[in-house]
């Protein structure tokens, strides 16, 4: 007996020294016929997909698509948008009104249009540097992203048109800046300036939607917001490769200058001056049609307005200082780390912190304009944005 035969026998448990038993006669196969009911039911259960798993699979697929769109639109950065219009309303000397709400909606639409268009324009670059992004990973098709950008732009302009001619003109210029940046200017030396102009225009959109003649009073604060945006955009140009120390240092210096400029309220006209400009505290008492500035009320209303203005003036320095402190705390350390070690992870972290720092900056601008309540309301968005940024990156 060969060793191979013994090995096969040992594996099957048979003894080669014993005679082989005769094979039993094969059993007669049953006549063909319908299977018993339990067997038919068992076969049916095997043939059909699991009914309980189907809704779960559908829900998982829907959740994956929603997350892909959330990543494409960077929804965690959405909380940096409403403060632009609210700060603009404070610069206009009025409480937020219907026009302000329309400006917020228009800003959100145009902001998200820019996000979708950004990834569409960078799809080839992201395929190499960020293959996990929704477009290069195949979770969202490029035509769908481009269609979303167009639809959101149209919606934003429609909302701005509802607010009036002046806001529509600002929103149209803003949309042109967004599309020009994403499609052409992003990778040119004019890129940071184009992005800064977009944020500047966004604050002016809120100001003109609240009061059509508020463009000039809002310009100084819009310039501060634009300076911060310019600094962040300059840092973000080195986000994937790192290596730049100059950009984070410049952003750090810019943040310190902006903090010094926003830490205290600016002077406003007295509520008894009669012009109504800057009369934020009584805007709801004597405001004219279409958000026009109120005239100074007479008698008891004048005294009430003056009392409200004094209370607002007392709270404004506190709110402005608190917001300015939150701004510098949010931006200072990440910018410093990126300057000391300009690696891609620290540079990306600095960009994310700079984006989140826009919220306390908007709050400081609103409080500095004499709207401490608006400033504190905007400042309350900071923890919400930070929590959401842990789930969806804002960059």
GUROVEX-150456 format. One line per field, with one value per residue (C-alpha): residue number from 1; residue in one letter; x negated, y, z. Coordinates in Angstrom, 3 decimals, m for minus. Layout:
BEGIN
num = [NUM; ...]
residuo = [A; ...]
xx = [X; ...]
yy = [Y; ...]
zz = [Z; ...]
end
This chain:
BEGIN
num = [1; 2; 3; 4; 5; 6; 7; 8; 9; 10; 11; 12; 13; 14; 15; 16; 17; 18; 19; 20; 21; 22; 23; 24; 25; 26; 27; 28; 29; 30; 31; 32; 33; 34; 35; 36; 37; 38; 39; 40; 41; 42; 43; 44; 45; 46; 47; 48; 49; 50; 51; 52; 53; 54; 55; 56; 57; 58; 59; 60; 61; 62; 63; 64; 65; 66; 67; 68; 69; 70; 71; 72; 73; 74; 75; 76; 77; 78; 79; 80; 81; 82; 83; 84; 85; 86; 87; 88; 89; 90; 91; 92; 93; 94; 95; 96; 97; 98; 99; 100; 101; 102; 103; 104; 105; 106; 107; 108; 109; 110; 111; 112; 113; 114; 115; 116; 117; 118; 119; 120; 121; 122; 123; 124; 125; 126; 127; 128; 129; 130; 131; 132; 133; 134; 135; 136; 137; 138; 139; 140; 141; 142; 143; 144; 145; 146; 147; 148; 149; 150; 151; 152; 153; 154; 155; 156; 157; 158; 159; 160; 161; 162; 163; 164; 165; 166; 167; 168; 169; 170; 171; 172; 173; 174; 175; 176; 177; 178; 179; 180; 181; 182; 183; 184; 185; 186; 187; 188; 189; 190; 191; 192; 193; 194; 195; 196; 197; 198; 199; 200; 201; 202; 203; 204; 205; 206; 207; 208; 209; 210; 211; 212; 213; 214; 215; 216; 217; 218; 219; 220; 221; 222; 223; 224; 225; 226; 227; 228; 229; 230; 231; 232; 233; 234; 235; 236; 237; 238; 239; 240; 241; 242; 243; 244; 245; 246; 247; 248; 249; 250; 251; 252; 253; 254; 255; 256; 257; 258; 259; 260; 261; 262; 263; 264; 265; 266; 267; 268; 269; 270; 271; 272; 273; 274; 275; 276; 277; 278; 279; 280; 281; 282; 283; 284; 285; 286; 287; 288; 289; 290; 291; 292; 293; 294; 295; 296; 297; 298; 299; 300; 301; 302; 303; 304; 305; 306; 307; 308; 309; 310; 311; 312; 313; 314; 315; 316; 317; 318; 319; 320; 321; 322; 323; 324; 325; 326; 327; 328; 329; 330; 331; 332; 333; 334; 335; 336; 337; 338; 339; 340; 341; 342; 343; 344; 345; 346; 347; 348; 349; 350; 351; 352; 353; 354; 355; 356; 357; 358; 359; 360; 361; 362; 363; 364; 365; 366; 367; 368; 369; 370; 371; 372; 373; 374; 375; 376; 377; 378; 379; 380; 381; 382; 383; 384; 385; 386; 387; 388; 389; 390; 391; 392; 393; 394; 395]
residuo = [X; X; X; X; X; X; X; X; X; X; X; X; X; X; X; X; X; X; X; X; X; X; X; X; X; X; X; X; X; X; X; X; X; X; X; X; X; X; X; X; X; X; X; X; X; X; X; X; X; X; X; X; X; X; X; X; X; X; X; X; X; X; X; X; X; X; X; X; X; X; X; X; X; X; X; X; X; X; X; X; X; X; X; X; X; X; X; X; X; X; X; X; X; X; X; X; X; X; X; X; X; X; X; X; X; X; X; X; X; X; X; X; X; X; X; X; X; X; X; X; X; X; X; X; X; X; X; X; X; X; X; X; X; X; X; X; X; X; X; X; X; X; X; X; X; X; X; X; X; X; X; X; X; X; X; X; X; X; X; X; X; X; X; X; X; X; X; X; X; X; X; X; X; X; X; X; X; X; X; X; X; X; X; X; X; X; X; X; X; X; X; X; X; X; X; X; X; X; X; X; X; X; X; X; X; X; X; X; X; X; X; X; X; X; X; X; X; X; X; X; X; X; X; X; X; X; X; X; X; X; X; X; X; X; X; X; X; X; X; X; X; X; X; X; X; X; X; X; X; X; X; X; X; X; X; X; X; X; X; X; X; X; X; X; X; X; X; X; X; X; X; X; X; X; X; X; X; X; X; X; X; X; X; X; X; X; X; X; X; X; X; X; X; X; X; X; X; X; X; X; X; X; X; X; X; X; X; X; X; X; X; X; X; X; X; X; X; X; X; X; X; X; X; X; X; X; X; X; X; X; X; X; X; X; X; X; X; X; X; X; X; X; X; X; X; X; X; X; X; X; X; X; X; X; X; X; X; X; X; X; X; X; X; X; X; X; X; X; X; X; X; X; X; X; X; X; X; X; X; X; X; X; X; X; X; X; X; X; X; X; X; X; X; X; X]
xx = [0.000; m1.430; m1.814; 0.565; 3.302; 2.769; 2.911; 6.200; 7.573; 6.398; 8.093; 11.417; 11.113; 11.048; 8.680; 6.958; 6.383; 10.087; 12.226; 14.505; 18.180; 20.506; 22.282; 25.958; 28.500; 29.549; 32.899; 35.666; 36.208; 39.707; 41.978; 41.916; 44.703; 45.439; 43.263; 44.906; 46.181; 43.423; 40.751; 42.378; 42.509; 38.860; 37.830; 39.822; 38.099; 34.717; 35.646; 36.914; 34.554; 34.858; 37.846; 36.638; 33.259; 34.667; 35.867; 32.593; 30.614; 32.717; 32.264; 28.512; 28.314; 30.345; 28.189; 25.052; 26.365; 27.344; 23.895; 22.271; 24.264; 23.491; 19.779; 20.083; 21.930; 19.846; 22.911; 20.833; 19.675; 23.253; 23.353; 20.741; 23.202; 26.212; 23.957; 22.963; 26.500; 27.142; 23.966; 24.997; 28.386; 26.656; 24.495; 27.694; 28.890; 32.012; 33.207; 33.297; 36.463; 38.032; 35.326; 32.663; 34.323; 34.384; 30.711; 29.874; 31.666; 29.939; 26.542; 27.054; 28.029; 25.116; 22.680; 23.765; 23.702; 20.067; 19.345; 20.868; 19.185; 15.855; 15.823; 17.026; 14.179; 11.605; 12.771; 9.581; 7.318; 9.322; 9.031; 5.303; 5.152; 8.567; 9.952; 12.360; 14.347; 17.876; 17.098; 13.844; 15.197; 18.233; 20.843; 22.085; 21.790; 20.182; 23.331; 25.393; 22.968; 22.982; 26.788; 26.995; 24.673; 26.841; 30.102; 28.788; 27.483; 30.870; 32.618; 30.277; 30.851; 34.610; 34.581; 32.449; 34.878; 37.686; 35.710; 35.399; 33.291; 30.275; 29.878; 30.398; 27.574; 25.280; 26.307; 25.691; 22.195; 21.678; 22.762; 20.398; 17.547; 18.322; 18.439; 15.359; 13.393; 14.320; 13.934; 10.891; 9.449; 8.915; 5.474; 4.303; 2.730; 6.138; 7.787; 7.644; 8.881; 11.797; 12.835; 12.475; 14.696; 17.355; 17.516; 17.468; 20.396; 22.266; 22.279; 23.272; 26.135; 27.532; 27.103; 28.827; 31.614; 32.315; 32.061; 31.315; 29.222; 26.966; 24.179; 21.760; 22.195; 21.557; 18.350; 15.869; 17.173; 17.418; 13.746; 12.787; 14.644; 12.987; 9.521; 10.118; 11.352; 8.308; 6.020; 7.817; 7.838; 4.107; 3.496; 5.814; 3.745; 1.156; 3.712; 2.845; m0.930; m1.876; m5.256; m4.201; m5.112; m4.407; m0.672; 0.155; m1.977; m0.156; 3.178; 2.098; 1.181; 4.464; 6.454; 4.721; 5.418; 9.087; 9.410; 8.111; 10.518; 13.625; 13.012; 14.921; 18.085; 17.830; 19.524; 23.117; 25.441; 27.529; 31.152; 32.251; 30.494; 33.579; 31.835; 32.669; 29.331; 27.932; 31.170; 31.201; 33.009; 36.217; 36.241; 39.373; 41.235; 41.086; 39.577; 40.833; 42.020; 39.554; 37.085; 36.473; 34.813; 37.128; 37.538; 37.031; 40.281; 41.816; 42.884; 42.885; 41.658; 38.590; 37.805; 38.362; 36.076; 33.380; 33.659; 33.351; 30.371; 28.620; 29.218; 27.917; 24.856; 24.128; 24.331; 22.586; 19.012; 19.495; 20.859; 18.216; 15.385; 16.749; 17.102; 13.675; 12.135; 13.850; 12.624; 8.981; 9.118; 10.579; 8.064; 4.878; 3.561; 4.199; 2.591; m0.411; m0.787; m0.601; m3.266; m5.610; m4.987; m3.425; m2.491; 0.669; 2.630; 1.852; 2.474; 5.849; 6.674; 5.792; 8.105; 10.973; 10.398; 10.317; 13.665; 15.220; 13.703; 15.938; 18.881; 17.444; 16.095; 19.607; 20.880; 18.251; 19.143; 22.833; 22.187; 19.792; 22.565; 24.780; 26.679; 25.453; 28.478; 27.789; 24.114; 24.827; 27.327; 24.716; 22.107; 24.412; 23.834; 20.174; 20.680; 23.184; 20.724; 17.892; 19.977; 21.058; 17.499; 16.515; 18.897; 18.491; 15.286; 15.775; 12.784]
yy = [0.000; 3.345; 6.172; 8.388; 5.771; 5.463; 9.151; 9.362; 6.500; 8.032; 11.227; 9.485; 7.310; 3.928; 1.037; m0.325; m3.754; m4.503; m5.727; m3.120; m3.539; m3.887; m0.695; m0.559; m0.582; 2.910; 4.037; 4.533; 8.189; 9.463; 10.225; 13.855; 15.971; 19.157; 19.795; 19.792; 23.156; 23.742; 23.017; 25.375; 28.142; 27.592; 27.774; 30.967; 32.550; 31.682; 33.063; 36.437; 39.083; 39.754; 42.083; 43.502; 44.483; 46.276; 49.454; 49.582; 49.348; 52.074; 54.283; 53.656; 54.646; 57.786; 58.684; 58.227; 60.573; 63.187; 63.012; 63.370; 66.547; 67.808; 67.364; 68.984; 72.023; 72.103; 72.622; 73.150; 76.466; 77.652; 79.196; 81.735; 83.229; 84.747; 87.007; 88.919; 90.174; 90.737; 92.778; 94.698; 95.426; 96.762; 98.986; 100.261; 101.484; 99.307; 96.166; 93.138; 93.269; 91.463; 92.693; 91.326; 87.901; 87.905; 88.884; 85.976; 83.563; 85.028; 84.822; 81.190; 80.263; 82.103; 80.689; 77.123; 77.782; 78.731; 75.543; 73.297; 75.228; 75.079; 71.288; 71.105; 73.347; 71.465; 67.938; 66.991; 68.466; 66.818; 63.455; 63.600; 65.580; 64.819; 61.615; 61.269; 64.356; 63.657; 64.257; 62.303; 59.467; 59.174; 59.836; 62.920; 63.408; 66.591; 67.531; 67.323; 69.611; 72.143; 72.068; 72.646; 75.652; 77.168; 76.537; 77.972; 81.066; 81.666; 81.198; 83.636; 86.325; 85.791; 86.333; 89.442; 90.801; 90.451; 92.728; 95.552; 96.953; 97.931; 94.467; 92.829; 94.922; 93.917; 90.246; 90.213; 91.579; 89.024; 86.145; 87.361; 87.444; 83.901; 82.426; 84.358; 83.145; 79.487; 79.281; 81.464; 83.645; 81.024; 79.948; 83.431; 86.153; 87.869; 84.917; 86.168; 89.608; 88.085; 86.004; 88.995; 91.055; 88.339; 88.505; 92.275; 92.296; 89.807; 92.219; 95.066; 92.906; 92.693; 96.439; 97.483; 94.934; 96.364; 99.983; 100.770; 103.835; 102.050; 101.182; 103.897; 103.461; 99.723; 100.025; 100.225; 97.036; 95.304; 96.141; 94.511; 91.345; 91.422; 91.764; 88.669; 86.746; 87.796; 86.444; 83.083; 82.656; 83.350; 80.609; 78.160; 78.320; 76.161; 73.889; 70.632; 71.060; 73.333; 75.020; 78.681; 80.557; 84.032; 83.539; 82.333; 85.123; 87.708; 86.208; 86.367; 90.049; 90.771; 89.092; 91.199; 94.437; 93.484; 92.627; 96.029; 97.698; 95.849; 95.651; 98.862; 100.384; 103.260; 106.601; 106.950; 109.899; 110.746; 109.539; 113.146; 114.265; 113.579; 111.981; 108.443; 107.170; 104.798; 104.888; 101.147; 101.084; 102.664; 101.506; 99.509; 102.551; 105.039; 103.205; 104.286; 102.107; 99.764; 99.934; 103.659; 105.247; 106.440; 110.026; 110.921; 110.312; 113.042; 113.247; 110.013; 107.994; 110.199; 109.633; 105.898; 105.800; 107.712; 105.299; 102.295; 103.825; 104.418; 100.813; 99.640; 101.855; 100.314; 96.758; 97.346; 97.586; 94.350; 92.478; 93.908; 92.992; 89.501; 88.872; 90.314; 88.100; 85.028; 86.011; 86.271; 83.075; 81.150; 82.356; 83.169; 79.756; 77.865; 80.685; 80.633; 76.856; 77.000; 79.711; 77.687; 74.420; 74.978; 71.354; 70.478; 69.289; 72.419; 74.661; 73.015; 73.411; 77.105; 77.563; 75.848; 78.001; 81.117; 80.200; 79.619; 82.895; 84.779; 84.217; 86.089; 88.714; 89.314; 89.463; 92.051; 94.153; 94.081; 94.974; 97.728; 99.231; 99.495; 96.210; 94.162; 91.861; 90.952; 90.468; 88.088; 86.146; 85.709; 84.719; 81.910; 80.190; 79.486; 76.249; 74.960; 75.513; 73.915; 70.843; 70.403; 70.911; 67.715; 65.807; 67.665; 69.531; 73.202; 73.093]
zz = [0.000; m0.940; 1.537; m0.464; m0.171; 3.572; 3.994; 2.172; 4.252; 7.524; 6.589; 6.074; 9.200; 7.296; 8.193; 5.028; 6.661; 6.984; 4.099; 2.515; 3.363; 0.457; m0.573; 0.362; m2.408; m3.491; m2.207; m4.730; m5.519; m4.711; m7.583; m8.708; m7.301; m5.406; m2.390; 1.037; 2.252; 4.828; 2.219; m0.273; 2.354; 3.260; m0.385; m0.848; 2.113; 0.621; m2.808; m1.598; m0.146; 3.539; 3.825; 7.150; 5.665; 2.625; 4.423; 6.350; 3.142; 1.566; 4.634; 4.616; 0.975; 1.584; 4.576; 2.499; m0.187; 2.396; 3.976; 0.561; m0.112; 3.394; 2.669; m0.756; 0.622; 3.830; 5.985; 9.127; 7.637; 7.098; 10.556; 9.436; 6.933; 8.812; 10.860; 7.726; 7.125; 10.834; 11.209; 8.110; 9.659; 12.771; 10.575; 8.952; 12.347; 12.354; 13.965; 11.643; 9.533; 6.586; 4.260; 6.609; 6.587; 2.789; 2.775; 5.071; 2.737; m0.319; 1.388; 2.345; m1.217; m2.814; m0.256; m0.941; m4.686; m4.280; m2.350; m5.008; m7.817; m5.989; m5.948; m9.550; m10.691; m8.572; m9.377; m11.262; m8.600; m5.812; m7.565; m6.750; m3.500; m1.945; m3.442; m0.515; m1.579; m2.895; m6.596; m7.058; m4.909; m7.194; m4.518; m6.396; m10.139; m11.537; m13.524; m10.329; m8.486; m11.326; m11.521; m7.771; m8.074; m10.795; m8.950; m5.676; m7.445; m9.064; m5.713; m4.005; m6.628; m6.448; m2.679; m3.040; m5.647; m3.108; m0.779; m3.315; m6.135; m4.063; m2.482; m5.886; m7.343; m4.471; m4.726; m8.479; m7.937; m5.173; m7.423; m10.154; m7.619; m6.456; m9.969; m11.086; m8.070; m8.444; m12.211; m12.825; m10.077; m7.369; m8.556; m9.527; m7.370; m7.351; m5.613; m1.998; m3.039; m4.949; m1.955; 0.365; m1.924; m1.755; 2.046; 1.964; m0.435; 1.737; 4.682; 2.382; 1.112; 4.646; 5.164; 1.935; 2.370; 5.826; 4.692; 1.017; 1.864; 4.373; 1.924; 3.043; 6.847; 6.480; 4.465; 7.405; 9.006; 5.657; 5.106; 8.427; 7.477; 4.067; 5.637; 7.765; 4.721; 2.709; 5.442; 5.632; 1.864; 1.702; 4.272; 2.498; m0.699; 1.118; 2.772; 0.984; 0.684; 3.592; 3.669; 4.025; 7.196; 5.832; 5.259; 8.814; 10.303; 8.196; 9.256; 12.893; 12.571; 10.787; 13.560; 16.213; 14.321; 13.828; 17.521; 18.516; 16.087; 17.271; 21.006; 21.749; 20.255; 17.845; 18.467; 17.301; 16.858; 19.878; 19.766; 20.208; 17.051; 14.992; 12.003; 13.015; 11.705; 14.276; 16.277; 16.580; 19.913; 18.704; 15.080; 15.718; 17.013; 14.181; 11.216; 7.833; 4.989; 3.348; 6.213; 5.860; 8.890; 11.637; 12.658; 16.271; 18.192; 20.286; 23.906; 25.931; 22.955; 22.723; 26.388; 26.021; 22.999; 24.855; 27.791; 25.520; 23.789; 27.107; 28.130; 24.779; 25.089; 28.483; 27.186; 23.851; 25.252; 27.179; 24.171; 21.837; 24.210; 24.743; 21.018; 20.213; 22.879; 21.433; 17.970; 18.928; 21.012; 18.095; 15.513; 17.428; 18.493; 15.207; 13.191; 15.522; 15.270; 11.472; 11.446; 13.668; 11.831; 8.380; 7.821; 5.867; 8.949; 10.984; 7.994; 7.400; 11.092; 10.906; 7.922; 9.747; 12.825; 10.673; 9.157; 12.576; 13.840; 11.432; 13.783; 16.812; 14.402; 13.049; 16.628; 17.522; 14.477; 15.388; 19.024; 17.991; 15.872; 18.947; 18.603; 21.577; 21.480; 17.865; 18.667; 21.526; 19.388; 16.662; 19.240; 20.415; 17.046; 17.900; 19.907; 17.344; 14.507; 16.496; 17.256; 13.647; 12.392; 14.203; 11.921; 8.627; 7.848; 6.914; 4.546]
end
